[in-house]
Every structure is written in structure tokens, then in C-alpha cells.
Amino acid sequence: MSANATPNNQPPQWVHLNGKLTPKQDASISIYDHGFLYGDGAFEGIRVYNGNIFRLDGHLARLYRSVQAMGIALNVTQEALKERVLETVRANQHRQGYIRLSVSRGVGLGLDPKHLRSESTVVISTEQLSLYSQEMYEKGLITITASTRVPPSCCIDPQVKSLGRYINNINAKMEANRVGAGEALMLNMEGYVAEATGDNIFLVRNGVLSTPSSHQGALPGITRAVVIELAKELGIPFHEDVFTLYDVYNADEAFLTGTAAEVIAMVQCDGRDIGNGKPGKTTNCLIKGFRERTGTDGTKI
Ligand SMILES: Cc1ncc(COP(=O)(O)O)c(C=O)c1O
């Protein structure tokens, strides 16, 4: 087997590491990378559907907003980074898949960025990813509310998709795992619902669709934005709202959106059925719209 060959006749896999396509098995970063030492970096997860990279420009724009907020000097322009993503997906011959684009501040021991010995680290890899089973998409998710809160914007702003913020989300996800739930909702410090560990939340009440704003602690999700666009097209009334768990428990329908999770109904929370405990009509309509949209709308690889 050659250095970059893979078993089962899969094409060789490549990682774009600091500007160079590198065989996956040779792609490594320093033990003193600030992303590894301190969670000092940002990332994006991006989907490839039918040979189209879904909302690539939106993901890149969010990444550049994250690094700008963190004061990280990314050593590559947005256009050049886009080209690197395209090169990686083409090299790995993925027509369906999940792209992980991670950046860190650079390499250097000690938290002071003055000690950095390198420019920002930039890594692009691709994988296959399916978060939930077909059955879960059909029947909907059972969820809980985590005791772990979303940090307030005076700490790590939840709009920043930073590596470090995810220690909270991982903690909350472990709370869900402990009780066999598919996801955990996270509240902000005021007790209002912010989002789930890796997804945004939407409610349908009396025919009106709503979701928390970024000011409530929600990441400005790319999938969230697509669902809002779809709602407009389908004539479903929508507004951003502030809601409590009372509103979740009493909603007619609820669903979650995220690049990894896509759009999935949420049929139970903290032991209460939501609506009739089945994916609702509006949810199913938006899931259908999302699936149609992901077939066509993207950057061709
Ligand atoms: C905390 C959190 N909220 C929401 C989302 C959904 O965002 P997107 O639709 O851009 O994937 C994600 C996933 O990226 C996330 O990690």
C-alpha cells in the first residue's frame, strides 16, 4: 500500500494544513498549538451535498467574524481560504460529506500571544458524518435541559464560534448522554432558552415560528438562516423571540437546526411531550424545504 493509500479502495485522503495539501496520515500540528493548549481558536463545520458546498460563503464570513472578535490575525484571505476548502473537497472526492475548518492563533507555550512562534494554524479536513439515525429523523428527538449554561456575552460572546466555548457544550451534551437524550437545551444566565449544544432551536406556537436571537445566547446558525428564508418563502409567520422552558413545554411544535444535525424535530423535553409528541406539520414542511434546498444551493466543487 502506498504512503497515502486507504483500505477498501477509497481514494487517498488529504488534509489542507497551513496552505499545503498533506496526506491525512502525515497531517499533524505542534503540541504547543494554542488551539490544543488553550482552546484559542475558532472553527466551522460545513456540509457538502451532491457535490455542492452548502453556504460556504456564509460559513467563511462567520469564521472571519469569529477570529476578528478574538483578535486572531488569520494569515490567509477569505478568497484564498475558500480556494483551499474547494481544493480539499476535490482532492478527497467527496460529493457528500462534512468539512471541518479549524484555525488557531498559532504555536507557542504560554498564554500570552506575544510568545507565539508561528502564524495562525489553519486546518481543513473532510469526513462522512451522520449525527442521528433515520428513525430519529422520522420520530423526532427526546431532549433535556442541561444545567450547564451558555456563557454571557461579557465572557465569551456566544456569537463567536470559538474552540474554547465548546467545553460548556460538551458538558451539556454529556448531561444528555447520561440520560439517553438526543440533545440538551442550554439556557442563558437569565434562564431564557438560548440554543442546544450544537444546534439552534425553533418553536411553532399558534402557527407562528420563533427562535431566540443572538442576544439570548444563540449562535447565528447558517441552518437557522436557511430555515428563516424558507419560512418567508412558505408564508410562515416568523419572529425572533425570548422564551422560557414554559414556552418550550407548551409549544405546538419544536425543532433543532444545525449543519451536523440538519433540521430535526424535537418531540419531548424534560419528560414533557411537545404538542402531540410527534413531528408537527410545519416542522415537516420546513424539513422538506431544507432537503430540497440542500440539493441545489451551494458552491460547486
Ligand atoms: C452551539 C451551536 N449552536 C448552533 C449551531 C448551528 O449552527 P449552523 O447551522 O451554522 O451549523 C451550532 C453548529 O455549528 C452550534 O455549535
The ligand as an ORCA input file, in Angstrom:
! r2SCAN-3c Opt
* xyz 0 1
  C     -23.671     25.931     19.684
  C     -24.221     25.830     18.310
  N     -25.384     26.420     18.033
  C     -25.914     26.352     16.800
  C     -25.285     25.673     15.781
  C     -25.899     25.630     14.424
  O     -25.176     26.424     13.525
  P     -25.020     26.032     12.000
  O     -26.402     25.894     11.466
  O     -24.282     27.170     11.410
  O     -24.261     24.769     11.946
  C     -24.059     25.041     16.033
  C     -23.332     24.331     14.984
  O     -22.482     24.875     14.358
  C     -23.515     25.135     17.326
  O     -22.346     24.540     17.610
*
